[in-house]
Amino acid sequence: MFAAGHDYRELSLPNTAASIHIGKHVWIGGRSIILQGVNIGEGAIIAAGSIVTKDVESYSIYAGVPARKIKDRTIDK
């Protein structure tokens, strides 16, 4: 997880930072990268090797580079 970076739009490359929030019951697959400012909703799944650059909806499954929603997560009671 990377909660800081640089603003490439400025020549001096100033540091940037933003919190990463991860909800309850989230599963993040191995070798995934979560970038600054991302919120991962409760019950979400991030597939292995994904790069998460934007917020992730609760109870959804995301995969890819960049990560995109591939389907809703259904929970059996």
Biopython code that builds the backbone (N, CA, C, O; Angstrom):
import numpy as np
from Bio.PDB.StructureBuilder import StructureBuilder

atoms = [
    (1, "MET", "N", (0.844, -1.165, 0.000)),
    (1, "MET", "CA", (0.000, 0.000, 0.000)),
    (1, "MET", "C", (0.893, 1.232, 0.000)),
    (1, "MET", "O", (1.879, 1.304, 0.733)),
    (2, "PHE", "N", (0.531, 2.195, -0.831)),
    (2, "PHE", "CA", (1.313, 3.412, -0.959)),
    (2, "PHE", "C", (0.429, 4.615, -0.643)),
    (2, "PHE", "O", (-0.443, 4.970, -1.436)),
    (3, "ALA", "N", (0.648, 5.242, 0.509)),
    (3, "ALA", "CA", (-0.183, 6.365, 0.930)),
    (3, "ALA", "C", (0.439, 7.713, 0.620)),
    (3, "ALA", "O", (-0.059, 8.743, 1.073)),
    (4, "ALA", "N", (1.522, 7.718, -0.147)),
    (4, "ALA", "CA", (2.171, 8.969, -0.525)),
    (4, "ALA", "C", (2.714, 8.849, -1.940)),
    (4, "ALA", "O", (2.883, 7.748, -2.464)),
    (5, "GLY", "N", (2.978, 9.975, -2.539)),
    (5, "GLY", "CA", (3.513, 9.988, -3.892)),
    (5, "GLY", "C", (4.040, 11.368, -4.211)),
    (5, "GLY", "O", (4.417, 12.126, -3.318)),
    (6, "HIS", "N", (4.064, 11.689, -5.503)),
    (6, "HIS", "CA", (4.553, 12.985, -5.957)),
    (6, "HIS", "C", (3.591, 13.539, -7.003)),
    (6, "HIS", "O", (2.996, 12.788, -7.776)),
    (7, "ASP", "N", (3.449, 14.849, -7.017)),
    (7, "ASP", "CA", (2.619, 15.510, -8.024)),
    (7, "ASP", "C", (3.483, 15.755, -9.264)),
    (7, "ASP", "O", (4.291, 16.683, -9.298)),
    (8, "TYR", "N", (3.301, 14.917, -10.271)),
    (8, "TYR", "CA", (4.116, 14.983, -11.487)),
    (8, "TYR", "C", (3.851, 16.238, -12.317)),
    (8, "TYR", "O", (4.624, 16.556, -13.221)),
    (9, "ARG", "N", (2.762, 16.954, -12.015)),
    (9, "ARG", "CA", (2.415, 18.146, -12.790)),
    (9, "ARG", "C", (3.276, 19.354, -12.429)),
    (9, "ARG", "O", (3.253, 20.371, -13.123)),
    (10, "GLU", "N", (4.029, 19.236, -11.348)),
    (10, "GLU", "CA", (4.907, 20.328, -10.933)),
    (10, "GLU", "C", (6.351, 19.894, -11.056)),
    (10, "GLU", "O", (6.694, 18.763, -10.708)),
    (11, "LEU", "N", (7.202, 20.779, -11.547)),
    (11, "LEU", "CA", (8.608, 20.473, -11.776)),
    (11, "LEU", "C", (9.335, 20.039, -10.506)),
    (11, "LEU", "O", (10.229, 19.194, -10.561)),
    (12, "SER", "N", (8.959, 20.608, -9.371)),
    (12, "SER", "CA", (9.627, 20.277, -8.104)),
    (12, "SER", "C", (9.165, 18.946, -7.510)),
    (12, "SER", "O", (9.707, 18.504, -6.497)),
    (13, "LEU", "N", (8.180, 18.309, -8.122)),
    (13, "LEU", "CA", (7.631, 17.028, -7.672)),
    (13, "LEU", "C", (7.319, 17.013, -6.171)),
    (13, "LEU", "O", (7.877, 16.202, -5.432)),
    (14, "PRO", "N", (6.427, 17.913, -5.715)),
    (14, "PRO", "CA", (6.115, 17.951, -4.287)),
    (14, "PRO", "C", (5.465, 16.643, -3.824)),
    (14, "PRO", "O", (4.764, 15.970, -4.580)),
    (15, "ASN", "N", (5.721, 16.311, -2.564)),
    (15, "ASN", "CA", (5.116, 15.113, -1.988)),
    (15, "ASN", "C", (3.614, 15.286, -1.857)),
    (15, "ASN", "O", (3.122, 16.381, -1.585)),
    (16, "THR", "N", (2.905, 14.213, -2.049)),
    (16, "THR", "CA", (1.469, 14.174, -1.819)),
    (16, "THR", "C", (1.192, 13.012, -0.872)),
    (16, "THR", "O", (1.976, 12.065, -0.799)),
    (17, "ALA", "N", (0.119, 13.082, -0.173)),
    (17, "ALA", "CA", (-0.250, 11.995, 0.727)),
    (17, "ALA", "C", (-1.758, 11.992, 0.905)),
    (17, "ALA", "O", (-2.399, 13.042, 0.876)),
    (18, "ALA", "N", (-2.317, 10.812, 1.089)),
    (18, "ALA", "CA", (-3.737, 10.670, 1.375)),
    (18, "ALA", "C", (-3.938, 9.310, 2.030)),
    (18, "ALA", "O", (-3.274, 8.336, 1.678)),
    (19, "SER", "N", (-4.844, 9.256, 2.968)),
    (19, "SER", "CA", (-5.101, 8.016, 3.697)),
    (19, "SER", "C", (-5.707, 6.951, 2.796)),
    (19, "SER", "O", (-6.369, 7.253, 1.803)),
    (20, "ILE", "N", (-5.468, 5.717, 3.160)),
    (20, "ILE", "CA", (-6.114, 4.566, 2.543)),
    (20, "ILE", "C", (-7.051, 3.991, 3.596)),
    (20, "ILE", "O", (-6.631, 3.734, 4.724)),
    (21, "HIS", "N", (-8.311, 3.786, 3.241)),
    (21, "HIS", "CA", (-9.294, 3.234, 4.176)),
    (21, "HIS", "C", (-9.749, 1.883, 3.659)),
    (21, "HIS", "O", (-10.146, 1.744, 2.502)),
    (22, "ILE", "N", (-9.685, 0.877, 4.544)),
    (22, "ILE", "CA", (-10.083, -0.471, 4.176)),
    (22, "ILE", "C", (-11.194, -0.908, 5.121)),
    (22, "ILE", "O", (-11.012, -0.941, 6.338)),
    (23, "GLY", "N", (-12.350, -1.244, 4.544)),
    (23, "GLY", "CA", (-13.505, -1.657, 5.332)),
    (23, "GLY", "C", (-13.336, -3.043, 5.933)),
    (23, "GLY", "O", (-12.346, -3.730, 5.680)),
    (24, "LYS", "N", (-14.310, -3.437, 6.728)),
    (24, "LYS", "CA", (-14.313, -4.762, 7.351)),
    (24, "LYS", "C", (-14.560, -5.847, 6.313)),
    (24, "LYS", "O", (-15.211, -5.619, 5.294)),
    (25, "HIS", "N", (-14.032, -7.020, 6.590)),
    (25, "HIS", "CA", (-14.283, -8.221, 5.780)),
    (25, "HIS", "C", (-13.789, -8.077, 4.346)),
    (25, "HIS", "O", (-14.384, -8.633, 3.422)),
    (26, "VAL", "N", (-12.709, -7.336, 4.158)),
    (26, "VAL", "CA", (-12.114, -7.140, 2.829)),
    (26, "VAL", "C", (-11.025, -8.188, 2.624)),
    (26, "VAL", "O", (-10.289, -8.516, 3.555)),
    (27, "TRP", "N", (-10.927, -8.705, 1.415)),
    (27, "TRP", "CA", (-9.869, -9.649, 1.053)),
    (27, "TRP", "C", (-9.055, -9.017, -0.067)),
    (27, "TRP", "O", (-9.584, -8.711, -1.135)),
    (28, "ILE", "N", (-7.770, -8.824, 0.184)),
    (28, "ILE", "CA", (-6.871, -8.243, -0.816)),
    (28, "ILE", "C", (-5.895, -9.333, -1.246)),
    (28, "ILE", "O", (-5.106, -9.829, -0.442)),
    (29, "GLY", "N", (-5.958, -9.699, -2.527)),
    (29, "GLY", "CA", (-5.098, -10.748, -3.057)),
    (29, "GLY", "C", (-3.633, -10.344, -3.061)),
    (29, "GLY", "O", (-3.297, -9.160, -3.089)),
    (30, "GLY", "N", (-2.772, -11.349, -3.033)),
    (30, "GLY", "CA", (-1.335, -11.134, -3.003)),
    (30, "GLY", "C", (-0.838, -10.306, -4.180)),
    (30, "GLY", "O", (-1.396, -10.349, -5.276)),
    (31, "ARG", "N", (0.220, -9.555, -3.924)),
    (31, "ARG", "CA", (0.887, -8.709, -4.909)),
    (31, "ARG", "C", (-0.011, -7.607, -5.491)),
    (31, "ARG", "O", (0.265, -7.076, -6.566)),
    (32, "SER", "N", (-1.067, -7.277, -4.780)),
    (32, "SER", "CA", (-1.899, -6.146, -5.189)),
    (32, "SER", "C", (-1.254, -4.861, -4.705)),
    (32, "SER", "O", (-0.513, -4.862, -3.722)),
    (33, "ILE", "N", (-1.533, -3.771, -5.391)),
    (33, "ILE", "CA", (-1.033, -2.451, -5.007)),
    (33, "ILE", "C", (-2.241, -1.549, -4.792)),
    (33, "ILE", "O", (-3.120, -1.457, -5.649)),
    (34, "ILE", "N", (-2.278, -0.882, -3.635)),
    (34, "ILE", "CA", (-3.342, 0.060, -3.301)),
    (34, "ILE", "C", (-2.701, 1.433, -3.234)),
    (34, "ILE", "O", (-1.765, 1.640, -2.462)),
    (35, "LEU", "N", (-3.191, 2.379, -4.033)),
    (35, "LEU", "CA", (-2.598, 3.715, -4.071)),
    (35, "LEU", "C", (-3.288, 4.671, -3.107)),
    (35, "LEU", "O", (-4.364, 4.389, -2.579)),
    (36, "GLN", "N", (-2.636, 5.806, -2.896)),
    (36, "GLN", "CA", (-3.097, 6.801, -1.935)),
    (36, "GLN", "C", (-4.506, 7.293, -2.216)),
    (36, "GLN", "O", (-4.933, 7.398, -3.366)),
    (37, "GLY", "N", (-5.219, 7.593, -1.135)),
    (37, "GLY", "CA", (-6.541, 8.183, -1.238)),
    (37, "GLY", "C", (-7.661, 7.221, -1.581)),
    (37, "GLY", "O", (-8.797, 7.653, -1.780)),
    (38, "VAL", "N", (-7.375, 5.928, -1.656)),
    (38, "VAL", "CA", (-8.382, 4.943, -2.047)),
    (38, "VAL", "C", (-9.170, 4.478, -0.823)),
    (38, "VAL", "O", (-8.608, 4.278, 0.254)),
    (39, "ASN", "N", (-10.472, 4.311, -1.007)),
    (39, "ASN", "CA", (-11.350, 3.726, 0.000)),
    (39, "ASN", "C", (-11.835, 2.388, -0.532)),
    (39, "ASN", "O", (-12.394, 2.317, -1.627)),
    (40, "ILE", "N", (-11.624, 1.333, 0.235)),
    (40, "ILE", "CA", (-12.088, 0.007, -0.146)),
    (40, "ILE", "C", (-13.269, -0.324, 0.745)),
    (40, "ILE", "O", (-13.130, -0.441, 1.963)),
    (41, "GLY", "N", (-14.435, -0.475, 0.128)),
    (41, "GLY", "CA", (-15.668, -0.691, 0.863)),
    (41, "GLY", "C", (-15.728, -2.039, 1.559)),
    (41, "GLY", "O", (-15.019, -2.978, 1.199)),
    (42, "GLU", "N", (-16.583, -2.112, 2.558)),
    (42, "GLU", "CA", (-16.775, -3.330, 3.345)),
    (42, "GLU", "C", (-17.098, -4.524, 2.449)),
    (42, "GLU", "O", (-17.891, -4.418, 1.513)),
    (43, "GLY", "N", (-16.470, -5.660, 2.752)),
    (43, "GLY", "CA", (-16.776, -6.899, 2.058)),
    (43, "GLY", "C", (-16.247, -7.008, 0.640)),
    (43, "GLY", "O", (-16.581, -7.960, -0.066)),
    (44, "ALA", "N", (-15.437, -6.066, 0.209)),
    (44, "ALA", "CA", (-14.912, -6.102, -1.162)),
    (44, "ALA", "C", (-13.792, -7.127, -1.295)),
    (44, "ALA", "O", (-13.155, -7.500, -0.310)),
    (45, "ILE", "N", (-13.566, -7.571, -2.517)),
    (45, "ILE", "CA", (-12.464, -8.473, -2.839)),
    (45, "ILE", "C", (-11.633, -7.817, -3.936)),
    (45, "ILE", "O", (-12.166, -7.330, -4.933)),
    (46, "ILE", "N", (-10.302, -7.812, -3.731)),
    (46, "ILE", "CA", (-9.356, -7.320, -4.735)),
    (46, "ILE", "C", (-8.576, -8.535, -5.226)),
    (46, "ILE", "O", (-7.911, -9.205, -4.435)),
    (47, "ALA", "N", (-8.650, -8.823, -6.511)),
    (47, "ALA", "CA", (-7.960, -9.982, -7.071)),
    (47, "ALA", "C", (-6.449, -9.798, -7.000)),
    (47, "ALA", "O", (-5.944, -8.676, -7.026)),
    (48, "ALA", "N", (-5.744, -10.909, -6.911)),
    (48, "ALA", "CA", (-4.279, -10.896, -6.838)),
    (48, "ALA", "C", (-3.690, -10.129, -8.015)),
    (48, "ALA", "O", (-4.155, -10.253, -9.148)),
    (49, "GLY", "N", (-2.661, -9.336, -7.731)),
    (49, "GLY", "CA", (-1.947, -8.615, -8.771)),
    (49, "GLY", "C", (-2.633, -7.364, -9.289)),
    (49, "GLY", "O", (-2.159, -6.759, -10.250)),
    (50, "SER", "N", (-3.731, -6.967, -8.678)),
    (50, "SER", "CA", (-4.457, -5.773, -9.124)),
    (50, "SER", "C", (-3.763, -4.502, -8.653)),
    (50, "SER", "O", (-3.052, -4.505, -7.648)),
    (51, "ILE", "N", (-3.976, -3.416, -9.389)),
    (51, "ILE", "CA", (-3.508, -2.097, -8.965)),
    (51, "ILE", "C", (-4.749, -1.229, -8.793)),
    (51, "ILE", "O", (-5.424, -0.883, -9.763)),
    (52, "VAL", "N", (-5.033, -0.885, -7.539)),
    (52, "VAL", "CA", (-6.245, -0.136, -7.204)),
    (52, "VAL", "C", (-5.908, 1.347, -7.167)),
    (52, "VAL", "O", (-5.128, 1.799, -6.329)),
    (53, "THR", "N", (-6.511, 2.102, -8.092)),
    (53, "THR", "CA", (-6.235, 3.531, -8.204)),
    (53, "THR", "C", (-7.427, 4.396, -7.818)),
    (53, "THR", "O", (-7.286, 5.605, -7.633)),
    (54, "LYS", "N", (-8.610, 3.774, -7.695)),
    (54, "LYS", "CA", (-9.845, 4.505, -7.377)),
    (54, "LYS", "C", (-10.619, 3.726, -6.326)),
    (54, "LYS", "O", (-10.325, 2.562, -6.057)),
    (55, "ASP", "N", (-11.613, 4.384, -5.733)),
    (55, "ASP", "CA", (-12.425, 3.753, -4.696)),
    (55, "ASP", "C", (-13.072, 2.465, -5.193)),
    (55, "ASP", "O", (-13.402, 2.316, -6.369)),
    (56, "VAL", "N", (-13.241, 1.538, -4.244)),
    (56, "VAL", "CA", (-13.835, 0.223, -4.519)),
    (56, "VAL", "C", (-15.170, 0.146, -3.787)),
    (56, "VAL", "O", (-15.244, 0.437, -2.593)),
    (57, "GLU", "N", (-16.219, -0.245, -4.499)),
    (57, "GLU", "CA", (-17.552, -0.351, -3.915)),
    (57, "GLU", "C", (-17.619, -1.514, -2.925)),
    (57, "GLU", "O", (-16.933, -2.524, -3.084)),
    (58, "SER", "N", (-18.455, -1.353, -1.902)),
    (58, "SER", "CA", (-18.682, -2.433, -0.943)),
    (58, "SER", "C", (-19.267, -3.653, -1.649)),
    (58, "SER", "O", (-20.020, -3.524, -2.615)),
    (59, "TYR", "N", (-18.913, -4.832, -1.155)),
    (59, "TYR", "CA", (-19.420, -6.117, -1.652)),
    (59, "TYR", "C", (-19.322, -6.235, -3.169)),
    (59, "TYR", "O", (-20.269, -6.641, -3.843)),
    (60, "SER", "N", (-18.146, -5.868, -3.688)),
    (60, "SER", "CA", (-17.850, -5.972, -5.114)),
    (60, "SER", "C", (-16.512, -6.668, -5.285)),
    (60, "SER", "O", (-15.704, -6.719, -4.357)),
    (61, "ILE", "N", (-16.284, -7.204, -6.476)),
    (61, "ILE", "CA", (-15.022, -7.853, -6.796)),
    (61, "ILE", "C", (-14.346, -7.044, -7.887)),
    (61, "ILE", "O", (-14.940, -6.762, -8.928)),
    (62, "TYR", "N", (-13.083, -6.669, -7.636)),
    (62, "TYR", "CA", (-12.301, -5.854, -8.559)),
    (62, "TYR", "C", (-11.054, -6.627, -8.971)),
    (62, "TYR", "O", (-10.484, -7.374, -8.175)),
    (63, "ALA", "N", (-10.636, -6.442, -10.215)),
    (63, "ALA", "CA", (-9.436, -7.108, -10.716)),
    (63, "ALA", "C", (-8.826, -6.283, -11.838)),
    (63, "ALA", "O", (-9.511, -5.495, -12.490)),
    (64, "GLY", "N", (-7.517, -6.478, -12.056)),
    (64, "GLY", "CA", (-6.859, -5.899, -13.220)),
    (64, "GLY", "C", (-5.932, -4.752, -12.921)),
    (64, "GLY", "O", (-5.723, -4.354, -11.775)),
    (65, "VAL", "N", (-5.376, -4.227, -14.024)),
    (65, "VAL", "CA", (-4.428, -3.108, -13.978)),
    (65, "VAL", "C", (-4.869, -2.088, -15.010)),
    (65, "VAL", "O", (-4.630, -2.288, -16.201)),
    (66, "PRO", "N", (-5.503, -1.003, -14.595)),
    (66, "PRO", "CA", (-5.937, -0.707, -13.233)),
    (66, "PRO", "C", (-7.145, -1.566, -12.862)),
    (66, "PRO", "O", (-7.846, -2.079, -13.734)),
    (67, "ALA", "N", (-7.377, -1.715, -11.563)),
    (67, "ALA", "CA", (-8.482, -2.546, -11.091)),
    (67, "ALA", "C", (-9.819, -1.958, -11.532)),
    (67, "ALA", "O", (-10.053, -0.752, -11.451)),
    (68, "ARG", "N", (-10.681, -2.846, -11.998)),
    (68, "ARG", "CA", (-12.042, -2.473, -12.405)),
    (68, "ARG", "C", (-13.017, -3.477, -11.805)),
    (68, "ARG", "O", (-12.666, -4.632, -11.562)),
    (69, "LYS", "N", (-14.235, -3.027, -11.571)),
    (69, "LYS", "CA", (-15.249, -3.919, -11.020)),
    (69, "LYS", "C", (-15.584, -4.996, -12.044)),
    (69, "LYS", "O", (-15.893, -4.696, -13.197)),
    (70, "ILE", "N", (-15.521, -6.255, -11.610)),
    (70, "ILE", "CA", (-15.877, -7.345, -12.524)),
    (70, "ILE", "C", (-17.217, -7.960, -12.188)),
    (70, "ILE", "O", (-17.882, -8.525, -13.057)),
    (71, "LYS", "N", (-17.626, -7.852, -10.902)),
    (71, "LYS", "CA", (-18.970, -8.297, -10.536)),
    (71, "LYS", "C", (-19.267, -7.970, -9.087)),
    (71, "LYS", "O", (-18.375, -7.601, -8.323)),
    (72, "ASP", "N", (-20.527, -8.109, -8.719)),
    (72, "ASP", "CA", (-20.932, -7.934, -7.338)),
    (72, "ASP", "C", (-20.584, -9.199, -6.558)),
    (72, "ASP", "O", (-20.565, -10.297, -7.115)),
    (73, "ARG", "N", (-20.311, -9.036, -5.272)),
    (73, "ARG", "CA", (-20.064, -10.178, -4.411)),
    (73, "ARG", "C", (-21.360, -10.526, -3.699)),
    (73, "ARG", "O", (-21.941, -9.684, -3.015)),
    (74, "THR", "N", (-21.807, -11.740, -3.855)),
    (74, "THR", "CA", (-23.010, -12.193, -3.146)),
    (74, "THR", "C", (-22.584, -13.051, -1.972)),
    (74, "THR", "O", (-21.643, -13.838, -2.071)),
    (75, "ILE", "N", (-23.274, -12.895, -0.875)),
    (75, "ILE", "CA", (-22.946, -13.605, 0.363)),
    (75, "ILE", "C", (-24.046, -14.632, 0.647)),
    (75, "ILE", "O", (-25.224, -14.282, 0.724)),
    (76, "ASP", "N", (-23.655, -15.899, 0.800)),
    (76, "ASP", "CA", (-24.586, -16.946, 1.197)),
    (76, "ASP", "C", (-24.766, -16.890, 2.707)),
    (76, "ASP", "O", (-23.792, -16.807, 3.455)),
    (77, "LYS", "N", (-25.980, -16.936, 3.134)),
    (77, "LYS", "CA", (-26.268, -16.877, 4.587)),
    (77, "LYS", "C", (-26.182, -18.251, 5.195)),
    (77, "LYS", "O", (-26.391, -18.408, 6.398)),
]
sb = StructureBuilder()
sb.init_structure("model")
sb.init_model(0)
sb.init_chain("A")
sb.init_seg("    ")
for serial, (resi, resn, name, xyz) in enumerate(atoms, 1):
    if name == "N":
        sb.init_residue(resn, " ", resi, " ")
    sb.init_atom(name, np.array(xyz, "f"), 0.0, 1.0, " ", f" {name:<3s}", serial, name[0])
structure = sb.get_structure()
